[in-house]
Amino acid sequence: MRATCVLIGLLSVGVCDHVAAEAPPSQRPNILFVMADDLGFNQIGAYGDTPIQTPHLDRLAAAGIRFTDAYSGSTVCSPSRVSLMTGRDGRLMHDNSNKVQLRDIDVTIAHVLKHAGYDTALFGKYSIGSQMGVTDPLAMGFDTWYGMYSILEGHRQYPHFLWRDGKKIRVVENEAGRKGAYAQELFTEEAIKYLTLERENPFFAMVMFSSPHAELAAPEEFVAPYRDTFDETPYTGMAGSDPADQYAWYYPDPVERPRATLAGMVTALDTYVGRLVDALDQQGKLDNTLIVFTSDNGPHDEGGADPNFFRAASPYKGIKRDLYDGGIHVPMIMHWPAKIHRGRVEETPLAFADVLPTFADVAGVSLNSVPRVKTNGTSIYPLLSDSPNSIQERTLYWEFGKQVGDPNSGVIGEVFQAARRGDWKAVRYGLDQPTQLFDLATDPGETTDLARQHPEIHKSFIALFQRHRD
């Protein structure tokens, strides 16, 4: 029976034509979408056995929905974010490498929510706009934005400049070698100012943290509690006779205690999320605000980070740049007191392409009324209640154009593909490589290839991969 369902489900992918019921403006909830950068599945307490303290996120998970089978849009930053913004998975993406950017013809979540009268804002890391005035946040549906524009800007925790509504602004506290203004705290402060404004319209705010992605750095108040917790090997960056690793050119500064620093970065994020929640609560806006927290892909090993030590992707195999689950299986928490009255765990698989149609449903927007919108995601709105309705099983798909040598070289080398339907997961590491087949129900670590034991299921995934290999 399961094999038959897979064969039927893999035959096609459709473009969403979902129609949502119109909701009165007074009933439309606010939406706060918070995303970490390279945070692993097992790096917050609600998801496992991490030694990192994340009490605020743990409380959100306990009172909301903790999704156990949520997936990012890709295994690296840019395609994952484009997938999120446009509601498209790798089958509809025009580029599945880390050099992908939004195009002027793309319709984003912000565009969709403007159709429901939402005020829209983005704080933090953007990294998917190639031309100011054409694909920057203001041009892609956001009323206001503050943060980092290009992908390389997002590599710095103490930036020399940021952007406000298309204008570059100096961060003088970080000039001349000083580290006086932590990017994540700046994003949080600006977001709180926005969230607490009096307004007639509901808001859609994205807070896109650029941490715990390298470089490893955080204010001392967050690192200090972990200083004597872990055995440490200093990261030397470019300070020694040889580069510390292949990423040292990007992250040249030495870090004395990289494990304590990484843990401090995650706890800092948790604290900032807590401040956002508290601000909403104090304004009486928390009950009717849908809060979503997630990560853009799996954990990294750059700049001295050690995902193996923290078991950051546990129980999954791989890390960032892998299409095994460790690279794409992410935490996702949804908290909405007006609709979700008691905490629960949800095992339905979902991916970033589902966010746009879900938010359209939440806001009461018919996607048929939005010009040029093109999504193959599925709304998971039926799951967002205490009495959830199931959604139809479908095939999730990922593709990654891995770049040659330097991970930011811009030259595509290998193309990886992966897909999941039900408990079955297939992975192909190269267009001329064999397709592996795993049963995630019994083998979440993807250790045993079952291709020979289930030839019909295996063939159906191969056919899917061949159809989308270009």
Secondary structure, DSSP 8 states (H G I E B T S, - for coil): -HHHHHHHHTT-------------GGG--EEEEEEESS--TTSSGGGS--SS--HHHHHHHHHSEEEEEEE-S-SSHHHHHHHHHHT--TTT-S--BTT----TT---HHHHHHTTT-EEEEEEE-----STTTTSGGGGT-SEEEEE-STTGGG-SS-SEEEETTEEEE-GGGSTT-----HHHHHHHHHHHHHTS--SS-EEEEEE---SSSS----HHHHGGGTTTS----B-TTSSSS-SSTTTTTS-S-BS-HHHHHHHHHHHHHHHHHHHHHHHHHTT-STTEEEEEEESSS----TT--HHHHTTTTTSS--TT--SHHHHEEEEEEE-TTT--S-EEE---EEGGGHHHHHHHHHT--GGGSTT--------GGGSSSS--------EEEEEEEESSSTTSS-EEEEEEEEEETTEEEEEESTTS-EEEEETTT-TT--S--TTT-HHHHHHHHHHHHHT--
